C-alpha cells in the first residue's frame, strides 16, 4: 500500500500548475457547452458523433478493415455536413456564448437608453387593453442582442412608446397589425416585423403563429416578447425559448419590472422572475 501511495505522489508531482489550470478550463468549457446544447437537436448530434468514433476505434481494434474504411470516410465528410445541417443551432450556440458576462469585454454595440418605468407602464396598459378586446399583438423588447436584421423586415417608426400608439398599430385589418413591434429603449423602432418561427414540437397545439414566432425569436436572442392572443385574449411572455402564459395585468407589470428595470444601487439587471416551458 505504501508503494502505491509513493507512486501516486510521484505521479502527482509530475503535474504542473499550468496542467491543472488547463484541465480545469477544458472541463468548464465542456460543462457549459453541454448545458447549452442539451435541450437542442445538437445534443442528438453529439451522441451520434460519439457513437461514430467509438465504432471507428472498435473497427480498427478488431481489424474490421472494410468497416473502418467506411467510417473514416464518414468522419471526414461529417465535419462539413455538421456545419451545413446544424447551422442554426451552431449560430444560436455562439450567440448565447456571446451573451455571457465575458462577452461584454469585446462588446462593440452601442448601449441603448435604459427602459423607463413609464415605458413599461405603457406596454402593460396596451397589452391589458388589447387582451380585454381580444386584439392580437406581438411586442418585442430588445435587450443586449441587437435585432437589426428583424427590424429591417418592418416599417420604420422611431416613435416614443405610448399605449395609444401600440393599440393603434395592432388594430385588426390595418397594414402593420400582423407583424411584430420592436422596442429599443423607450422608442418603438419598427412595426410589422417578421420573426422566425420556433422548430420546437413540444409546444402546445393550441398556440398560434404569434406564440411560435415569439418563442422562435426568444430562442435566437435574449429579447423579451409579449404576446396577446387573438383567440383567447390571454397574455404571454416568451424568453430564452420558454413561454409564460395566462398573465394578468399586474403579473405582466411585475415580470417586466423585475426583468428590465435596473437596480439603482448596483446598476445590474434584476432578473429573478421564473419562466417555465409551455406544455
C-alpha positions as CSV (number, residue, x, y, z in Angstrom):
1,X,0.0,0.0,0.0
2,X,2.9,2.3,0.8
3,X,4.4,1.7,-2.6
4,X,1.1,2.6,-4.2
5,X,0.9,6.0,-2.4
6,X,4.5,6.7,-3.2
7,X,3.8,6.0,-6.8
8,X,0.7,8.2,-6.7
9,X,2.6,11.1,-5.0
10,X,5.3,10.8,-7.6
11,X,2.8,10.9,-10.4
12,X,1.0,14.0,-8.9
13,X,4.3,15.8,-8.7
14,X,4.7,15.5,-12.4
15,X,1.8,17.8,-12.9
16,X,2.4,21.5,-13.3
17,X,0.1,24.3,-12.2
18,X,-0.5,25.0,-15.9
19,X,-1.6,21.4,-16.5
20,X,-4.2,21.7,-13.7
21,X,-5.4,25.1,-15.0
22,X,-5.6,23.6,-18.5
23,X,-7.7,20.6,-17.3
24,X,-10.0,22.8,-15.3
25,X,-10.6,25.2,-18.2
26,X,-11.4,22.4,-20.6
27,X,-13.8,20.8,-18.0
28,X,-15.6,24.1,-17.5
29,X,-15.9,24.6,-21.3
30,X,-17.3,21.1,-21.8
31,X,-19.8,21.7,-18.9
32,X,-21.2,24.9,-20.3
33,X,-21.3,23.6,-23.9
34,X,-23.3,20.5,-22.8
35,X,-25.6,22.8,-20.8
36,X,-26.2,25.0,-23.9
37,X,-26.9,22.1,-26.3
38,X,-28.7,19.6,-24.1
39,X,-32.2,20.9,-24.9
40,X,-31.5,21.2,-28.7
41,X,-31.2,18.8,-31.7
42,X,-27.4,19.3,-31.4
43,X,-27.4,17.0,-28.4
44,X,-28.5,14.1,-30.6
45,X,-25.8,15.1,-33.0
46,X,-23.2,14.9,-30.2
47,X,-24.4,11.4,-29.3
48,X,-24.2,10.3,-32.9
49,X,-20.6,11.6,-33.2
50,X,-19.6,9.8,-30.0
51,X,-21.1,6.6,-31.4
52,X,-19.4,7.0,-34.7
53,X,-16.0,7.5,-33.1
54,X,-16.5,4.5,-30.8
55,X,-17.4,2.4,-33.8
56,X,-14.4,3.7,-35.7
57,X,-11.9,2.8,-32.9
58,X,-13.5,-0.6,-32.3
59,X,-13.4,-1.4,-36.0
60,X,-9.7,-0.5,-36.0
61,X,-9.1,-2.6,-32.8
62,X,-10.7,-5.7,-34.3
63,X,-9.2,-5.1,-37.7
64,X,-12.6,-4.7,-39.5
65,X,-10.9,-3.0,-42.4
66,X,-13.9,-2.5,-44.7
67,X,-16.0,-1.0,-41.9
68,X,-13.1,1.1,-40.7
69,X,-12.6,2.5,-44.2
70,X,-16.2,3.5,-44.5
71,X,-16.3,5.1,-41.1
72,X,-13.1,7.0,-41.8
73,X,-14.8,8.5,-44.9
74,X,-17.9,9.3,-43.0
75,X,-15.9,11.2,-40.3
76,X,-14.0,13.2,-42.9
77,X,-17.3,14.2,-44.7
78,X,-19.2,14.6,-41.4
79,X,-17.3,17.7,-40.3
80,X,-18.6,19.7,-43.3
81,X,-22.1,18.1,-43.1
82,X,-22.4,19.2,-39.4
83,X,-21.8,22.8,-40.3
84,X,-24.4,22.8,-43.0
85,X,-27.1,20.8,-41.3
86,X,-26.8,22.4,-37.9
87,X,-26.0,25.9,-38.9
88,X,-29.0,27.4,-36.9
89,X,-28.0,25.5,-33.7
90,X,-24.3,26.5,-34.1
91,X,-25.3,30.1,-34.6
92,X,-27.6,30.1,-31.6
93,X,-24.8,28.5,-29.5
94,X,-22.3,31.2,-30.5
95,X,-24.8,33.9,-29.8
96,X,-25.6,32.5,-26.3
97,X,-21.8,32.3,-25.6
98,X,-21.5,35.9,-26.6
99,X,-24.2,36.9,-24.1
100,X,-22.1,35.6,-21.2
101,X,-20.5,38.3,-19.0
102,X,-17.1,37.7,-20.6
103,X,-18.7,38.6,-23.9
104,X,-19.1,42.2,-22.7
105,X,-15.4,42.7,-22.8
106,X,-15.5,42.7,-26.6
107,X,-18.9,44.3,-27.0
108,X,-18.9,46.7,-29.9
109,X,-22.6,47.5,-29.8
110,X,-23.8,51.0,-28.8
111,X,-25.6,50.9,-25.5
112,X,-29.3,51.6,-25.6
113,X,-31.1,54.0,-23.4
114,X,-32.3,52.2,-20.3
115,X,-36.0,51.4,-20.4
116,X,-38.1,53.5,-18.0
117,X,-41.0,52.8,-15.7
118,X,-43.2,55.0,-17.9
119,X,-42.4,52.8,-21.0
120,X,-43.1,49.6,-19.1
121,X,-46.4,51.1,-17.8
122,X,-47.4,52.0,-21.4
123,X,-46.6,48.5,-22.6
124,X,-48.6,46.9,-19.8
125,X,-51.6,49.2,-20.3
126,X,-51.6,48.5,-24.1
127,X,-51.3,44.7,-23.6
128,X,-54.1,44.7,-20.9
129,X,-56.5,46.8,-23.1
130,X,-55.8,44.6,-26.1
131,X,-56.3,41.5,-24.1
132,X,-59.7,42.8,-23.0
133,X,-60.8,43.3,-26.6
134,X,-59.0,40.1,-27.9
135,X,-56.8,42.1,-30.2
136,X,-53.8,40.1,-31.2
137,X,-50.4,41.7,-30.6
138,X,-46.7,40.8,-30.7
139,X,-44.4,43.2,-28.8
140,X,-40.6,42.7,-28.8
141,X,-38.4,44.4,-26.2
142,X,-34.8,44.4,-27.3
143,X,-32.2,43.7,-24.6
144,X,-28.5,43.0,-25.2
145,X,-28.7,41.2,-28.5
146,X,-29.3,43.7,-31.4
147,X,-32.3,42.9,-33.6
148,X,-31.4,44.9,-36.6
149,X,-31.9,42.0,-39.0
150,X,-35.5,41.6,-37.9
151,X,-36.1,45.4,-37.8
152,X,-35.2,45.6,-41.5
153,X,-38.3,43.5,-42.3
154,X,-40.7,46.0,-40.8
155,X,-41.7,49.7,-41.2
156,X,-39.6,52.3,-39.5
157,X,-41.5,54.4,-36.9
158,X,-38.8,55.7,-34.4
159,X,-41.6,56.9,-32.1
160,X,-41.8,57.2,-28.3
161,X,-43.6,54.3,-26.7
162,X,-47.2,55.0,-25.8
163,X,-50.2,52.8,-25.0
164,X,-52.3,54.6,-27.6
165,X,-49.7,54.1,-30.4
166,X,-49.3,50.4,-29.6
167,X,-53.0,49.8,-29.7
168,X,-53.4,51.7,-33.0
169,X,-50.6,49.6,-34.6
170,X,-52.5,46.3,-33.8
171,X,-55.9,47.4,-34.8
172,X,-57.2,44.5,-37.0
173,X,-57.1,44.8,-40.8
174,X,-54.5,47.6,-40.7
175,X,-51.2,47.2,-42.6
176,X,-49.0,46.6,-39.5
177,X,-51.2,44.5,-37.2
178,X,-50.0,41.1,-38.3
179,X,-46.3,41.7,-37.6
180,X,-44.3,42.5,-34.5
181,X,-43.4,45.8,-32.9
182,X,-39.8,46.1,-31.8
183,X,-39.0,48.4,-28.9
184,X,-35.4,49.6,-28.2
185,X,-35.0,51.6,-25.0
186,X,-38.0,53.9,-24.9
187,X,-38.8,54.0,-28.6
188,X,-40.8,51.9,-31.0
189,X,-38.2,51.5,-33.7
190,X,-40.2,49.4,-36.3
191,X,-43.6,47.7,-36.7
192,X,-44.9,44.9,-38.9
193,X,-41.7,42.9,-38.5
194,X,-41.4,39.2,-39.4
195,X,-40.0,36.9,-36.7
196,X,-38.6,33.4,-37.1
197,X,-40.9,30.5,-36.1
198,X,-39.7,28.0,-33.5
199,X,-39.0,24.4,-34.5
200,X,-39.9,23.2,-31.0
201,X,-42.5,20.4,-31.5
202,X,-43.2,20.2,-27.8
203,X,-45.3,23.4,-27.7
204,X,-49.0,23.1,-27.1
205,X,-51.0,22.6,-30.2
206,X,-53.3,25.5,-29.3
207,X,-50.6,28.0,-29.7
208,X,-50.8,30.0,-32.9
209,X,-48.3,31.7,-35.2
210,X,-47.7,34.7,-32.9
211,X,-46.7,32.5,-30.0
212,X,-44.5,30.4,-32.1
213,X,-42.8,33.5,-33.6
214,X,-42.3,34.8,-30.0
215,X,-40.7,31.6,-28.9
216,X,-38.6,31.4,-32.1
217,X,-37.1,34.8,-31.5
218,X,-36.5,34.1,-27.8
219,X,-34.5,31.0,-28.8
220,X,-32.2,33.1,-31.1
221,X,-31.9,36.2,-28.9
222,X,-32.3,37.5,-25.4
223,X,-35.2,39.6,-26.3
224,X,-38.4,39.7,-24.2
225,X,-41.5,39.1,-26.3
226,X,-45.1,39.9,-25.2
227,X,-47.9,38.1,-26.9
228,X,-51.6,38.9,-26.7
229,X,-53.8,36.0,-28.1
230,X,-56.4,37.0,-30.7
231,X,-58.4,33.8,-29.9
232,X,-58.4,33.9,-26.0
233,X,-57.2,37.4,-25.1
234,X,-54.6,35.9,-22.8
235,X,-51.2,37.5,-22.3
236,X,-47.9,35.5,-22.6
237,X,-44.2,36.3,-22.3
238,X,-41.5,34.4,-24.3
239,X,-37.9,34.5,-23.1
240,X,-34.9,32.2,-23.6
241,X,-37.0,29.6,-25.6
242,X,-39.6,29.4,-22.8
243,X,-43.2,30.7,-22.6
244,X,-45.1,32.1,-19.6
245,X,-48.8,32.1,-20.2
246,X,-52.0,33.5,-18.8
247,X,-50.5,36.6,-17.2
248,X,-52.7,39.2,-15.6
249,X,-52.1,43.0,-15.9
250,X,-50.4,43.0,-12.5
251,X,-48.3,39.9,-13.1
252,X,-47.2,41.3,-16.5
253,X,-46.1,44.5,-14.9
254,X,-44.2,42.7,-12.2
255,X,-42.5,40.5,-14.8
256,X,-41.4,43.4,-16.9
257,X,-40.2,45.5,-14.0
258,X,-38.2,42.6,-12.5
259,X,-36.6,41.7,-15.8
260,X,-36.0,45.1,-17.4
261,X,-35.6,47.7,-14.6
262,X,-32.1,48.4,-13.3
263,X,-31.2,48.4,-9.7
264,X,-30.3,51.9,-8.5
265,X,-27.7,50.5,-6.2
266,X,-25.8,48.1,-8.4
267,X,-26.7,49.1,-11.9
268,X,-27.2,45.5,-12.7
269,X,-30.3,44.0,-14.3
270,X,-32.7,42.5,-11.9
271,X,-33.6,39.1,-13.4
272,X,-35.3,36.9,-10.8
273,X,-38.7,36.0,-12.4
274,X,-39.1,32.3,-13.1
275,X,-40.1,31.4,-16.6
276,X,-41.3,27.9,-17.4
277,X,-41.6,25.9,-20.7
278,X,-45.0,25.8,-22.3
279,X,-46.6,22.4,-22.3
